[in-house]
């Protein structure tokens, strides 16, 4: 009888790890995040994605607990990828990774369903805390745990109303970076090398920029960007 009641090694094993998919177009970022998670007990990276479309596929196929999603993804921007994922797999908790993000983008991300936003220059210090906050049911915004989302949203909306942000014509942060490169006279090859992306991806960014700004040539884009203060010019 005692033998029947004795737990097997399998039943005494530790609880299952929290399963995570890391989606970022930069291999170095994915590698760095995976290394950080190796030092966080209880977390397991089960998938990676290098663009928005793959992020959707990986998330729907693997059904992770958490998706770490780059805001500026090729092929499909992070917010659009998040919309697609949340409509089909609302259980997954999504934390956005980004170099820069506007107040309006934070508001939009939270309204879509994001549970957290981590700036890339704070990943080393914030990642573990952000994951634990989100897993406990809270949010992670501005480098701190947020319990009351409605209050946080109200404060963000008041901030956005008080300090109108410059008009960007719907351009994403990455598209604005590409515009800056064009104003500086960079070729598609130069832009691709600077951001470690393919020239085809650069062409897609430019096509989107042309559509959003209503211009049709690189010269027109440069003049438009300067006239509408889309780029910061050295004085």
C-alpha positions in Angstrom: 0.0 0.0 0.0 2.8 2.4 0.9 4.4 1.7 -2.5 1.1 2.6 -4.2 0.9 5.9 -2.3 4.5 6.9 -2.9 4.9 9.6 -5.6 6.8 8.8 -8.7 9.7 11.1 -9.8 7.5 12.5 -12.5 4.7 13.5 -10.2 7.2 15.2 -7.9 8.7 17.2 -10.7 8.7 21.0 -10.6 5.7 22.9 -12.2 5.7 23.5 -15.9 7.7 26.5 -17.1 6.1 29.6 -18.3 6.3 29.3 -22.1 7.5 32.4 -24.1 7.8 33.3 -27.8 10.3 36.1 -28.6 9.5 38.2 -31.7 12.0 40.7 -32.9 13.6 41.4 -36.3 17.1 41.7 -34.8 18.7 38.3 -34.1 21.0 39.9 -31.5 18.0 41.2 -29.5 16.3 37.7 -29.6 19.6 36.1 -28.5 20.0 38.7 -25.7 16.4 38.2 -24.4 16.8 34.4 -24.4 20.0 34.7 -22.4 18.3 36.9 -19.9 15.5 34.5 -19.5 17.9 31.6 -18.9 18.7 33.5 -15.6 15.1 33.8 -14.7 13.9 30.5 -13.1 10.6 29.1 -14.4 10.7 30.6 -17.9 11.2 28.7 -21.2 11.6 30.2 -24.7 9.6 27.9 -27.0 9.7 29.9 -30.2 11.2 32.9 -32.1 9.9 35.2 -34.8 11.7 37.6 -37.1 8.7 39.5 -38.5 5.0 40.2 -37.7 3.6 37.4 -39.8 5.8 34.7 -38.2 5.0 36.2 -34.8 1.3 35.5 -35.5 2.0 31.9 -36.8 4.3 31.0 -33.9 1.9 32.4 -31.3 -1.2 30.6 -32.7 0.7 27.3 -33.3 2.6 27.2 -30.0 0.1 28.9 -27.7 2.7 30.4 -25.3 1.8 32.0 -22.0 3.6 35.2 -23.0 4.6 36.8 -26.3 7.4 39.4 -26.2 6.7 41.4 -29.4 8.8 44.1 -31.0 6.7 47.1 -31.9 8.7 47.8 -35.1 8.4 44.5 -37.0 9.0 44.0 -40.7 6.1 42.8 -43.0 3.5 43.5 -40.3 4.0 46.1 -37.5 3.7 45.0 -33.9 0.4 46.6 -33.2 -1.2 45.0 -36.3 0.3 41.6 -35.4 -1.1 42.1 -31.9 -4.6 42.8 -33.3 -4.5 39.6 -35.3 -3.3 37.5 -32.4 -5.8 38.9 -29.8 -8.7 38.3 -32.1 -7.8 34.6 -32.4 -5.9 33.8 -29.2 -6.9 36.3 -26.5 -5.4 34.1 -23.7 -1.8 35.0 -24.6 -0.3 37.9 -22.6 1.6 40.3 -24.9 4.4 42.5 -23.8 5.7 45.0 -26.3 9.5 45.6 -26.7 10.4 48.9 -28.3 13.2 51.4 -28.6 10.8 54.3 -28.6 7.0 54.6 -28.3 4.6 57.6 -28.2 2.0 58.1 -25.6 -0.7 57.6 -28.3 0.9 54.2 -29.3 0.9 53.1 -25.6 -2.8 54.0 -25.3 -3.5 52.1 -28.6 -1.5 49.1 -27.5 -3.3 48.8 -24.2 -6.7 49.2 -25.8 -5.8 46.4 -28.2 -4.8 44.1 -25.3 -1.1 44.6 -24.5 -0.2 43.7 -20.9 3.1 45.6 -20.8 5.6 47.8 -22.6 9.3 47.5 -22.0 11.8 49.9 -23.5 14.8 48.0 -25.0 17.3 50.1 -23.1 15.6 48.9 -19.9 15.2 45.2 -20.8 18.1 44.1 -18.6 16.6 45.7 -15.5 12.9 45.4 -16.2 12.3 42.0 -18.0 12.0 39.8 -15.0 9.8 42.2 -13.0 7.6 42.9 -16.0 7.0 39.2 -16.6 6.1 38.5 -13.0 3.8 41.6 -12.9 1.9 40.5 -16.0 1.7 36.8 -14.9 0.2 38.0 -11.6 -2.6 39.8 -13.5 -1.2 43.3 -13.4 0.4 45.5 -16.1 3.9 46.9 -16.7 4.0 50.5 -18.1 6.7 53.1 -17.9 9.1 50.9 -15.9 6.7 50.0 -13.1 3.9 47.7 -12.1 0.4 49.0 -12.8 -2.6 47.6 -10.9 -5.3 50.0 -12.0 -5.3 50.0 -15.8 -8.3 52.5 -16.1 -6.5 55.0 -14.0 -3.3 54.6 -16.0 -5.1 55.0 -19.3 -6.9 58.1 -18.0 -3.5 59.6 -17.0 -2.0 58.7 -20.4 -4.9 60.3 -22.2 -4.6 63.5 -20.1 -0.9 63.6 -20.9 -1.5 63.1 -24.7 -4.1 65.9 -24.6 -1.9 68.3 -22.7 1.1 67.8 -24.9 0.1 67.3 -28.5 2.7 65.2 -30.3 4.1 66.2 -33.7 2.1 64.9 -36.6 3.7 61.8 -38.1 1.2 61.1 -40.9 0.7 57.5 -39.5 4.4 56.6 -40.0 5.8 54.0 -37.6 9.0 54.7 -35.7 11.0 52.5 -38.1 9.5 54.3 -41.1 10.5 57.6 -39.6 14.0 56.3 -39.2 14.0 55.3 -42.9 12.8 58.8 -43.8 15.7 60.3 -41.9 18.1 58.1 -43.8 16.6 59.2 -47.1 16.9 62.9 -46.1 20.6 62.2 -45.4 21.0 60.8 -48.9 21.3 57.1 -48.0 20.6 54.4 -50.6 18.4 51.4 -50.0 21.6 49.3 -49.4 22.8 51.8 -46.8 19.5 51.7 -45.0 19.4 47.9 -45.0 22.9 47.7 -43.6 22.2 50.3 -40.9 19.1 48.5 -39.6 20.3 44.9 -40.4 17.3 44.3 -42.7 17.0 43.3 -46.3 16.7 45.7 -49.2 13.3 44.2 -49.9 12.2 45.3 -46.5 13.5 48.8 -47.1 11.5 48.9 -50.3 8.4 47.9 -48.4 9.0 50.6 -45.8 9.4 53.2 -48.6 6.3 52.0 -50.4 4.3 52.4 -47.1 5.9 55.9 -46.6 5.0 57.0 -50.1 1.4 55.9 -49.6 1.1 57.6 -46.3 2.7 60.9 -47.3 1.3 61.1 -50.8 4.7 61.5 -52.5 6.1 59.4 -55.3 9.9 60.0 -55.4 12.8 60.1 -52.9 13.4 63.8 -53.6 9.7 64.6 -52.9 9.9 62.6 -49.7 13.0 64.4 -48.5 11.4 67.8 -49.2 8.1 66.7 -47.6 9.9 65.4 -44.5 11.9 68.7 -44.1 8.8 70.9 -44.6 6.7 68.9 -42.1 9.5 68.5 -39.6 9.5 64.7 -39.7 13.2 64.7 -39.2 15.5 66.6 -36.9 18.0 68.6 -38.9 21.4 69.5 -37.5 21.8 73.2 -37.0 
